Amino acid sequence: MTRNIWIGIVVVIALVAGGWWYLNQSSAPVISEMTQLPTTEQTTQQNTSAGTQPVVNNQLTQPAQNPTPKTTTFSVYFGKENDPSDPTDTLCARAITRTIPYTSAVAQAALVELFKGPTASEKQEGYYSCFFHTDIAIKSIKIENGIATVDFSKQYTEGCGGASSCSQAARNAVRNTLIQFPSIKGVQILIEGAPEGHDA
């Protein structure tokens, strides 16, 4: 009888201990390894026909593109050898296109290009400048009521020797170059601040 009681006590203790162990195991957190998924802000790589380029937020980043520089285009006027329309070589009415970086002072820029004269290739085609000097300075230019008043340095008239045809050719070259702009209807030329003596 006493032996059976002790056996029962041992069995009860074993059951209690087993239950306590089971409860502790089931309440412990379950830890497993999971593959971390990339977020939308992570940078990945995408193959393109041009190579591998970075992708941020699922959008392919485009390489920076330099904007096309702005330019200004106008005509300058030269004479041309053996021109049947200009038998006196004084009209200087042959237009040659020039394109330069953009400027709002387009009238002055056109005169600067005019005084540079024809390029080497243009000279081979028979074009010539209507000025003896390429270092003519534009001291001032004012446009008022459709009239452009331009003050040049003394180099403007040097080399002509008083020849009227030479002066006429220079005036025509300046006038033709300036009146292409809608705001200019006529031209008055000054030399070192003094009137040249003729309105172009």
Buried (B, 14 or more C-beta within 10 A) or exposed (E): EEEEEEEEEEEEEEEEEEEEEEEEEEEEEEEEEEEEEEEEEEEEEEEEEEEEEEBEEEEEEEEEEEEEEEEBEBBBBBBBEEBEEBEEBBBBBBEBEBEBEEBEEBBBBBBBBBBBBBEEEBBEEBBBBBBBBEEBBBEEBEBEEEBBBBBBBEBBBEEBEEEEEBBBBBBBBBBBBBBBBEEBEBBBBBBEEEEBEEEB
